[in-house]
Amino acid sequence: MNSPGSLVTAAREGAGLSMHALAGRAKVAYTTVSRIEHGQVDPTTGMLSRLLAAAGRELELSSTESVIPRLAGLADAFHRDAHGQDRPDWTRLRAFLDVLAQHPDLSGPATLRAPDPSGWPFMDNLLAGMAEKICDDAGLPRPAWTKRVTPLREPWVSPGTPRMRAEAQASTPSPLAHRGITLTATSLWRDRATVGLL
């Protein structure tokens, strides 16, 4: 996307105008044009439209949906193993969280939409708990859709030895624990300092 300053510069130069001439046509101070073109100030939409119109151009605004990771796209992040048991696709879940670790500003948009029901209560609760932890960590309000996901009736504990299960119980993030899931935070969330390193 072009900056406002580069749009004004391109329109002005395309019309063969100096900064002084553009300012005169738009009935604004020369310093306004100069500051906008040099990126020292962000113009309002009205000012940008006015400057472009003075150069014979028209401002056209549009928006498109951002290409960001969405938790809603993970409702199918599980598979059935050879024994007929459903298993989470831990790789997809971790990859999603790794992207958010690298781009924490996407935490809100990434958790905004509710995933479709997966047909597996564990998965629905895992995603809701992940959304709640993501928002808690980012200091954002939890998405409203997570309240509609009923916590598990039967607790789910990650497999392992009794000692491993005890460690998991001690380090399970509270949003997951509230939903009846016992799983260490490090099973999904990696240390941010190591994300993206080979």
C-alpha positions in Angstrom: 0.0 0.0 0.0 1.3 3.5 -0.9 1.8 6.0 1.8 -0.3 9.2 1.7 2.9 11.2 1.0 3.8 9.1 -2.0 0.3 9.3 -3.4 0.4 13.1 -3.2 3.9 13.3 -4.7 3.0 10.9 -7.6 -0.3 12.9 -8.3 1.5 16.2 -8.1 4.4 15.2 -10.3 2.0 13.4 -12.8 0.1 16.7 -13.1 3.4 18.6 -13.6 2.8 20.8 -10.5 5.3 22.1 -7.9 4.5 21.8 -4.2 3.6 25.6 -4.2 1.3 25.1 -7.2 -0.5 22.2 -5.7 -0.9 24.1 -2.4 -2.4 27.0 -4.3 -4.9 24.9 -6.2 -5.9 23.0 -3.0 -6.0 26.3 -1.0 -3.8 24.9 1.7 -0.4 26.1 3.0 2.7 25.0 1.2 4.0 23.6 4.4 1.0 21.2 4.6 1.9 19.7 1.2 5.6 19.5 2.1 5.0 17.8 5.5 2.6 15.3 4.0 4.9 14.4 1.1 7.9 14.0 3.5 5.9 11.7 5.8 6.0 14.1 8.7 2.2 14.1 9.1 -0.6 11.8 8.2 -3.4 13.7 6.4 -7.0 13.1 7.1 -9.0 11.4 4.3 -10.6 14.7 3.5 -7.2 16.5 3.1 -5.8 13.7 1.0 -8.8 13.7 -1.2 -8.5 17.5 -1.6 -4.9 17.4 -2.6 -5.4 14.6 -5.1 -8.4 16.4 -6.6 -6.2 19.6 -7.0 -3.8 17.4 -9.0 -6.7 16.0 -11.2 -6.9 12.7 -9.3 -9.6 11.0 -7.3 -9.1 9.2 -4.0 -10.6 5.7 -4.0 -10.8 3.8 -0.8 -11.4 0.1 -0.4 -10.9 -2.6 2.2 -10.1 -6.3 1.9 -10.0 -9.0 4.5 -6.6 -9.4 6.0 -4.7 -12.6 5.4 -4.1 -13.4 9.0 -4.2 -16.7 10.8 -7.6 -17.5 12.3 -8.4 -19.8 15.2 -11.7 -20.5 13.5 -9.8 -22.3 10.7 -8.5 -24.9 13.2 -11.8 -26.6 14.0 -10.6 -29.5 11.8 -7.1 -29.7 13.3 -7.5 -33.3 14.4 -7.4 -36.7 12.8 -8.4 -40.3 13.6 -5.5 -42.6 14.3 -5.2 -46.3 13.4 -7.0 -47.2 16.6 -10.0 -45.1 15.7 -9.2 -42.4 18.3 -9.4 -38.7 17.6 -6.0 -37.0 18.0 -5.3 -33.2 17.8 -3.0 -32.1 15.0 -0.5 -30.6 17.4 1.7 -29.4 14.6 -1.1 -27.2 13.1 -2.0 -25.8 16.5 1.6 -25.0 17.4 2.2 -23.4 14.0 -0.8 -21.1 14.6 0.5 -20.1 18.0 4.0 -19.6 16.6 2.7 -17.0 14.1 0.9 -15.2 16.9 4.1 -15.2 19.0 5.9 -13.5 16.1 3.0 -11.1 15.4 1.2 -10.4 18.8 -0.8 -7.6 17.2 -2.8 -10.2 15.4 -4.0 -11.9 18.6 -7.4 -10.0 18.6 -8.3 -10.5 15.0 -7.1 -14.1 15.0 -9.5 -15.1 17.8 -12.5 -13.0 16.9 -14.5 -15.5 14.9 -15.9 -18.6 16.5 -14.8 -21.9 15.0 -17.6 -24.1 13.7 -18.4 -27.0 16.1 -15.9 -29.7 15.4 -18.1 -32.6 16.6 -15.5 -33.4 19.3 -16.1 -31.6 22.6 -12.4 -31.8 23.5 -11.4 -29.9 20.3 -14.1 -27.3 20.9 -12.8 -26.7 24.4 -9.2 -26.7 23.4 -9.8 -24.0 20.8 -11.9 -21.9 23.3 -9.2 -22.3 26.0 -6.5 -21.3 23.5 -8.5 -18.2 22.5 -9.0 -17.2 26.1 -5.3 -17.7 26.9 -4.2 -15.7 23.8 -6.5 -12.8 24.8 -5.5 -13.0 28.4 -1.8 -12.9 27.5 -2.4 -9.9 25.1 -4.4 -8.0 27.7 -7.5 -8.2 25.4 -11.1 -9.1 26.4 -11.9 -12.7 25.8 -14.1 -13.3 22.7 -17.8 -13.7 23.5 -18.1 -17.0 21.6 -15.9 -18.9 24.1 -18.7 -18.5 26.7 -20.9 -20.6 24.5 -18.5 -23.6 24.6 -19.6 -25.9 27.5 -16.6 -27.2 29.5 -15.9 -30.9 29.3 -18.0 -33.2 31.5 -15.2 -35.7 31.7 -11.7 -34.2 32.2 -9.0 -34.8 29.6 -5.5 -35.4 30.8 -2.5 -35.6 28.5 -1.1 -39.1 28.3 2.0 -40.0 30.2 3.4 -41.4 33.4 1.8 -40.4 36.7 4.8 -38.0 37.3 4.3 -36.4 33.8 0.5 -36.0 34.5 1.2 -34.4 37.8 3.6 -31.9 36.1 1.0 -31.3 33.4 -1.6 -30.5 36.1 0.7 -28.1 37.8 1.5 -26.2 34.6 -1.8 -26.2 32.8 -2.9 -22.7 31.8 -6.0 -21.7 33.8 -8.3 -21.3 30.7 -7.6 -24.9 29.8 -7.9 -26.1 33.3 -11.3 -24.4 33.7 -12.4 -26.3 30.6 -11.3 -29.7 32.1 -8.2 -30.0 30.0 -4.8 -30.9 31.7 -2.0 -30.0 29.3 1.3 -28.3 29.9 1.5 -24.8 28.4 4.8 -25.8 26.7 2.9 -28.6 24.8 1.4 -25.8 22.6 3.1 -22.5 23.5 6.8 -22.3 22.8 9.2 -19.8 24.3 8.8 -16.6 22.2 12.5 -16.2 22.1 12.9 -19.5 20.2 10.0 -19.2 17.8 11.3 -18.9 14.2 14.7 -20.2 15.1 16.0 -23.4 13.5 
